[in-house]
Amino acid sequence: MTDLLSLPFFESEHRALAARLSAFARDVEPRARSADEAADPVPAGREFITLAAKHDILPLFVRGAGPSGPGGLSLRSLCLAREKIAAASAFADSVLAVQGLGSYPITVAADESLARRYLARAVRGDAVAAFALTEPEAGSDPAGIQTMARSDGDSYVLTGRKTLISNAGLATFYVVFAKTDPRGDSRGLSAFVIDAEAPGLRVDRRLNLTASHPIGDLSLAECRVPASQRLGAEGDGLKIALKTLDFFRASVGAAACGLAARALDEATSRATTRHQFGSRIADFQLTKAALADMATELEAARLLVYRAAWAKDRGADRITSEASMAKLFATEAAQRIVDRAVQIHGGIGVERGVVVERLYREVRALRIYEGTSEIQRLIIADRLLAERGDKK
């Protein structure tokens, strides 16, 4: 297979970064199984944040100085980090990715004072972020958001409920999206930074998910937030959310590539050491065909992911289609690759504690969060039709 770093999308800075990421992944790897099996995932989440700070990894996720220069984020560096980390632990990848996802709206929309207050701590690991958009009736469709933010003097009062929020219980602050115009649709959304200890904010954690990581629901009951903690102007919430997702979406594909690469490595090792009918199973034509398909899909996924990241780093204002294609193809391909890896392992592949069994549980959520595969297909098709002048 092609060496990832030999792809034309990378520069010398990324190759130097790879060594640091490999060192971090080696520290993460021994903790992956215990984190996955933890009854309470929050302490493990804190440990991964602390470990990332020690290795100076957090600036890749939170307005760090990557190849794009001080004050910016390099999407190629972010994608490279997520691929390397996810291969070692999807749990660690998830916690760090949400650290970035929850910080990015502050990067793009906060005034200097607000940005300094939160980002300086987040990039050191002293604060942990979360991104609170999803509600019971509003996942793919932000127009369904029911959380309300009522202006009251120099504050806003928020009432509503958010669900399936990653880093819930671990986060020290949340970027929450709420309606400031009760008559409006999704264009009436605004974004707010809310501290975890804010009066009126309650976190209800969810446990025993298929793949363990900190996640939960937020209840906002007359939660008062200073007006200075609104991001951008009233009504800018959807724009901020879409800009954030547009940047991070390709990196979900990169995480999928990390899981797929690990699955392929585990499958190849199993195929060359397991014997049946007097031969290695790697010598059977059907096994070879499966490995070939896995390798080909992984290569194709990486090309889509890093093409999108390269375009963004080169100055593209938006990479909506490219990011959607990368996420769609990479996450769907990773699901197939991990499934084949389990099949190659045979019965042991579904035994708790075996790496491919963990990957099988971890890979599934990637096809849902930050826009389902179905939503990605709609985005891609709408862009394609728009380019041909089709008007709804």
C-alpha positions in Angstrom: 0.0 0.0 0.0 1.0 3.6 -0.5 2.7 5.2 2.5 0.2 7.8 3.7 2.8 10.6 4.0 4.0 10.0 0.5 0.7 11.4 -0.8 1.2 14.8 -2.7 -1.1 16.6 -0.2 1.6 16.6 2.5 4.6 18.8 3.2 7.6 18.5 5.4 5.8 20.0 8.4 3.3 17.1 8.3 6.0 14.5 8.0 7.6 16.0 11.1 4.2 16.0 12.9 3.7 12.3 12.2 6.5 11.3 14.5 4.9 13.3 17.4 1.6 11.8 16.6 3.1 8.3 16.6 4.6 8.9 20.1 1.2 10.1 21.3 -0.5 7.0 19.8 1.9 4.7 21.5 1.0 6.3 24.9 -2.7 6.1 24.0 -2.7 2.4 22.9 -2.2 0.7 26.3 -5.1 2.8 27.7 -7.6 2.0 24.9 -9.0 -1.2 26.3 -9.4 0.1 29.9 -11.1 3.2 28.5 -13.5 1.2 26.4 -14.4 -1.0 29.4 -14.7 1.8 32.0 -17.9 2.1 33.9 -17.5 5.8 34.0 -15.8 7.2 30.9 -15.2 10.7 32.2 -11.9 10.0 34.1 -10.5 8.3 31.0 -11.6 11.3 28.9 -9.7 13.6 31.3 -6.7 11.4 31.1 -6.6 11.6 27.3 -6.9 15.4 27.4 -4.0 15.6 29.9 -2.0 13.2 27.8 -2.6 15.2 24.6 -1.5 18.4 26.4 1.7 16.7 27.5 2.5 15.7 23.9 1.5 19.2 22.6 -1.3 17.7 20.5 -4.2 20.0 21.5 -3.0 22.9 19.2 -3.9 20.7 16.3 -7.5 20.7 17.4 -7.8 24.1 19.1 -6.6 27.2 17.2 -3.0 26.0 17.3 0.0 26.9 15.2 0.0 24.2 12.5 1.4 24.4 8.9 -1.3 27.1 8.2 0.5 29.5 10.5 -0.1 30.9 14.0 -3.7 31.5 15.0 -5.1 29.1 12.4 -5.8 25.4 12.1 -4.4 23.2 9.4 -7.1 20.7 8.3 -4.4 18.4 6.9 -2.8 18.3 10.4 -6.1 17.7 12.0 -7.0 14.9 9.7 -3.6 13.3 10.1 -4.0 13.5 13.9 -7.4 12.0 13.9 -6.3 9.1 11.6 -3.3 8.3 13.8 -5.2 8.6 17.1 -8.3 6.7 16.0 -6.2 3.8 14.9 -5.0 3.6 18.6 -8.2 4.5 20.3 -11.5 5.8 18.9 -12.4 7.0 22.5 -9.3 9.3 22.6 -10.1 10.5 19.1 -13.7 11.3 20.0 -12.8 13.3 23.1 -10.1 15.4 21.3 -12.3 15.9 18.2 -15.1 17.4 20.3 -12.5 19.5 22.1 -11.9 21.0 18.6 -15.6 21.0 17.5 -16.7 22.9 20.6 -13.8 25.4 20.4 -14.1 26.2 16.7 -17.2 28.4 17.0 -15.3 30.6 19.5 -12.4 30.7 17.1 -14.6 32.0 14.2 -17.2 34.1 16.0 -16.1 35.3 19.4 -14.7 38.7 20.2 -11.1 38.9 21.4 -12.0 38.9 25.1 -14.2 35.9 24.9 -11.8 34.0 22.7 -8.9 34.7 25.0 -10.9 33.5 28.0 -11.8 30.1 26.6 -9.3 29.2 23.9 -6.2 29.8 25.9 -7.4 27.3 28.5 -8.7 24.8 26.0 -5.4 24.6 24.0 -3.6 23.8 27.3 -6.1 21.2 28.3 -7.2 23.2 31.3 -10.7 23.5 29.8 -12.7 21.0 27.9 -15.3 21.9 25.2 -18.5 20.4 23.8 -20.8 21.3 20.9 -24.5 21.3 21.7 -26.6 21.4 18.6 -28.6 18.1 18.6 -32.1 17.9 20.2 -34.7 15.1 20.5 -36.5 16.5 17.5 -33.6 18.2 15.8 -30.6 16.1 14.5 -30.1 16.5 10.8 -32.6 19.3 10.6 -31.6 22.4 12.7 -34.9 24.0 11.9 -36.4 21.7 14.4 -34.5 23.2 17.3 -36.8 24.1 20.2 -34.4 25.5 22.7 -35.2 29.2 23.2 -33.0 32.1 24.2 -34.9 35.1 25.5 -33.1 38.4 25.8 -33.4 39.9 29.3 -31.4 43.1 29.8 -27.7 42.3 29.6 -28.4 38.5 29.6 -30.2 35.8 27.7 -32.3 33.2 29.5 -32.2 29.7 27.8 -34.8 27.0 28.2 -34.7 23.6 26.4 -33.0 20.3 26.0 -30.0 19.0 24.1 -29.4 15.3 23.5 -26.5 13.0 22.7 -23.9 15.6 23.4 -20.4 14.2 23.3 -18.1 15.3 26.1 -21.1 15.9 28.3 -20.0 15.6 31.9 -16.4 16.0 30.9 -16.8 19.5 29.3 -16.1 22.6 31.3 -18.0 24.7 28.7 -20.6 24.1 26.0 -21.4 26.0 22.8 -25.2 25.9 22.8 -27.4 26.7 19.8 -30.8 28.2 20.6 -33.6 30.2 18.9 -33.5 33.9 19.6 -36.5 34.5 17.2 -39.5 32.4 18.2 -41.1 33.1 14.9 -38.1 32.2 12.8 -36.8 29.0 11.3 -33.2 27.9 11.5 -32.1 31.3 10.4 -33.2 32.6 13.8 -30.6 30.5 15.7 -27.9 32.0 17.8 -24.9 30.5 19.6 -23.8 30.9 23.2 -20.9 29.8 25.3 -22.2 28.4 28.6 -20.0 27.3 31.5 -20.7 23.8 32.8 -21.5 25.2 36.3 -23.9 27.8 35.1 -27.1 27.9 37.2 -30.0 26.3 35.4 -27.8 23.9 33.3 -28.0 20.2 34.2 -26.1 17.4 32.6 -27.7 14.0 32.5 -25.0 11.5 31.4 -25.7 8.4 29.3 -23.8 5.2 30.0 -23.4 1.8 28.5 -23.4 2.8 24.9 -22.2 0.5 22.2 -18.8 2.2 22.3 -17.9 4.0 25.5 -17.1 7.7 25.6 -18.5 10.7 27.6 -21.9 11.6 26.2 -25.2 12.9 27.7 -28.1 15.3 27.6 -28.3 18.9 28.7 -31.3 20.4 30.3 -31.6 24.2 30.4 -34.1 25.6 32.8 -34.1 29.4 32.9 -30.3 29.2 32.4 -29.1 32.8 32.4 -26.1 33.6 30.2 -24.4 37.0 29.9 -25.1 38.7 26.5 -21.3 39.0 26.1 -21.2 35.2 25.7 -23.2 35.2 22.6 -21.1 34.3 19.5 -21.6 36.7 16.6 -24.8 38.6 16.1 -28.3 37.3 16.8 -29.3 34.9 14.0 -25.7 33.9 13.2 -26.0 30.5 14.9 -26.7 28.4 11.8 -23.9 30.1 9.9 -21.5 29.4 12.8 -22.7 25.8 13.1 -22.3 25.1 9.3 -18.9 26.7 9.2 -17.8 24.5 12.0 -19.2 21.4 10.5 -17.8 22.3 7.1 -14.3 22.4 8.6 -14.5 19.3 10.8 -16.5 17.0 8.6 -13.6 15.8 6.5 -11.8 14.9 9.7 -14.5 12.4 10.5 -13.5 10.7 7.3 -9.9 10.7 8.6 -10.9 9.0 11.8 -12.8 6.4 9.7 -9.5 5.9 7.8 -7.7 5.3 11.1 -10.2 2.6 12.2 -10.1 1.0 8.7 -6.3 1.0 8.6 -6.1 -0.7 12.0 -8.8 -3.2 10.9 -6.8 -4.0 7.8 -3.6 -4.4 9.8 -5.3 -6.8 12.3 -7.0 -8.7 9.4 -3.7 -9.1 7.5 -1.9 -10.3 10.7 -4.7 -12.8 11.4 -4.8 -14.1 7.8 -1.1 -14.8 7.7 -1.0 -16.6 11.1 -4.3 -18.6 11.1 -4.3 -22.0 9.4 -7.3 -23.9 8.0 -7.3 -27.0 5.8 -3.5 -27.2 6.0 -2.9 -23.7 4.6 -2.8 -20.1 5.8 -6.1 -18.4 5.2 -4.2 -15.7 3.5 -3.5 -18.2 0.7 -7.2 -18.6 0.0 -8.5 -16.7 -3.0 -11.5 -15.3 -1.2 -9.4 -14.0 1.6 -7.0 -12.3 -0.8 -10.0 -10.8 -2.6 -11.3 -9.4 0.7 -7.9 -7.9 1.7 -7.6 -6.4 -1.8 -11.0 -4.7 -1.5 -10.2 -3.5 2.0 -6.9 -2.0 0.9 -8.4 -0.4 -2.2 -11.3 1.2 -0.4 -8.9 2.6 2.3 -6.7 4.2 -0.4 -9.7 5.8 -2.1 -11.0 7.1 1.2 -7.7 8.7 2.1 -7.5 10.4 -1.3 -10.9 12.0 -0.8 -10.2 13.0 2.8 -6.8 14.6 2.2 -8.0 16.2 -1.1 -10.7 18.0 0.9 -8.2 19.0 3.6 -5.6 20.2 1.1 -8.2 22.4 -0.7 -9.1 24.0 2.6 -5.5 24.6 3.6 -4.9 26.1 0.2 -7.4 28.8 0.9 -10.8 27.5 -0.2 -13.5 29.4 1.5 -15.8 26.4 1.6 -15.3 22.7 0.9 -18.9 21.6 1.4 -19.0 19.0 -1.4 -15.5 17.8 -0.9 -16.0 17.3 2.9 -19.3 15.6 2.4 -17.8 13.2 -0.2 -14.9 12.5 2.1 -17.1 11.8 5.1 -19.6 9.7 3.1 -17.2 7.5 1.3 -14.7 7.1 4.2 -17.2 6.2 6.9 -19.2 3.8 4.7 -15.9 2.2 3.5 -14.6 1.9 7.0 -17.8 0.1 8.1 -17.3 -2.5 5.3 -13.5 -2.8 6.0 -14.0 -3.4 9.7 -16.8 -5.9 9.0 -14.5 -7.9 6.7 -11.8 -7.8 9.3 -14.2 -9.4 11.8 -15.2 -12.0 9.2 -11.5 -12.9 8.6 -11.0 -13.4 12.3 -13.9 -15.9 12.5 -15.5 -16.6 15.8 -12.8 -14.8 17.8 -13.7 -11.6 16.0 -16.8 -11.0 18.1 -15.1 -11.8 21.4 -15.0 -8.9 23.8 -11.5 -7.5 24.1 -10.3 -8.4 20.6 -9.3 -5.3 18.7 -11.6 -5.9 15.7 -14.6 -6.4 18.0 -13.9 -3.0 19.5 -13.5 -1.5 16.1 -16.8 -3.0 15.0 -18.6 -1.1 17.8 -16.6 2.1 17.4 -17.0 2.5 13.6 -20.8 2.6 13.5 -21.3 6.0 15.0 -19.2 7.7 12.3 -21.9 7.3 9.7 -24.3 9.3 11.9 -22.6 12.1 13.7 -21.8 15.5 12.1 -24.4 14.6 9.4 -25.6 11.2 8.5 -24.6 9.5 5.3 -28.1 10.3 3.9 -27.6 14.0 4.6 -24.2 13.9 2.9 -25.8 12.4 -0.2 -28.3 15.2 -0.2 -25.6 17.9 0.2 -23.6 16.4 -2.6 -26.6 16.1 -5.0 -27.8 19.6 -4.2 -24.4 21.1 -5.0 -24.2 19.1 -8.2 -27.6 20.3 -9.3 -26.9 23.9 -8.3 -23.8 23.8 -10.5 -26.0 23.0 -13.5 -28.3 25.9 -12.7 -31.1 23.8 -11.2 -33.4 25.9 -9.0 -35.9 24.5 -6.5 
